[in-house]
């Protein structure tokens, strides 16, 4: 058998959780979304520069889940160029062009900064 008992109040815990729930997460992360665009632009291999200049972002809040989605609108023959550069692609003549991991190294510092900023906001709530 297992039982838990408590004395006192959970008022402080409930107050903290209500404060955290009201944090303006979208406002906190918005500057980092643009920083991500800038980092991706700088890191994208530049043959024509079109893929590098085609980065953008969308911040969404659905059901209390805030998400940054980085986008790239450069598409060739129905396939996103940023994905081809990252993962590689087959050529029309049977060859293969190897990809280069440029997205993850560019974004890691941004992810770390977002994590720090949100944690700082949570701690100060």
FENWOJO-V294223 format. One record per backbone hydrogen bond with DSSP energy under -0.5 kcal/mol. CO is the residue of the C=O (numbers start at 1). NH is the residue of the N-H. If there is no record, write none. Layout:
# FENWOJO-V294223
CO_NH + CO_NH
This chain:
# FENWOJO-V294223
10_14 + 11_15 + 12_16 + 13_17 + 14_18 + 15_19 + 16_20 + 17_21 + 18_22 + 19_22 + 20_23 + 23_25 + 24_27 + 24_28 + 25_29 + 26_30 + 27_31 + 29_32 + 29_33 + 30_34 + 31_35 + 32_36 + 33_37 + 34_38 + 35_39 + 36_40 + 37_41 + 38_42 + 39_43 + 40_44 + 45_47 + 49_53 + 51_54 + 52_55 + 54_73 + 56_71 + 58_60 + 58_69 + 60_67 + 61_63 + 62_65 + 64_66 + 65_62 + 67_60 + 67_69 + 68_70 + 69_58 + 71_56 + 73_75 + 74_81 + 74_82 + 76_79 + 79_76 + 80_84 + 81_85 + 82_86 + 83_87 + 84_88 + 85_100 + 87_99 + 89_97 + 91_94 + 95_91 + 96_98 + 97_89 + 100_102 + 102_106 + 103_107 + 104_108 + 105_109 + 107_111 + 108_112 + 109_113 + 110_114 + 111_115 + 112_116 + 113_117 + 114_118 + 115_119 + 116_120 + 117_121 + 118_122 + 119_123 + 120_124 + 122_125
